Structures are given as structure tokens and as C-alpha cells.
């Protein structure tokens, strides 16, 4: 499958006070890594293999937590949320409700 986009969008999303782009850091299992590469090819430049480990790290910009949140919540057992710190509360709330 050919990706529809090969680079980040040229626009910078901001409001009156600051740029609303957030940086998210995730630790991924090998399976989650492969799924993220397949489902979101624009994430590939932000993926790195952790040395001496079978895990991967995603550290990249997001404008909204909606897309990445859906990806993470579908794979809670394979993804660890590293940052931003406040976003980890979402995982705790979801775990309590299920």
C-alpha cells in the first residue's frame, strides 16, 4: 500500500496564545511498532529502536490526542505512555472503567 502522505503538513497549528503542537513519547512492543508503521506512515521518522531491547520508542508531534489516543487505547498491553505526564492519566482512567 502506498502512503498518501510522505511528509508532515506544511501548516503550523496554533491559537492566540501558543502553538498547540504537543510532543508524545510512547514505548512500543515490536507488534505495536509494526502496526504504527503500517497504519500511520508519517510516524516512521519518529520511531527508534531501543538498544539491547526488543522495544521501540515513538517521540513525535501531535496536534490532537484523538488519533494517537485511539491507537494507544486499542493496544494498552503493548504500549507504555511515557509523556506528556498528564496524558498517562487517560490510561489509568480507562483501566479502571474496564
Secondary structure, DSSP 4 states (H G I P E B T S, - for coil): ---S-SS--S---B-SSSB--EEEEEEE-HHHHHHHHHH-GGGGGGEEEPTTSS-EEEEEEES-HHHHHHHHHTTTTTEEEEESGGGHHHHHHHHHH-
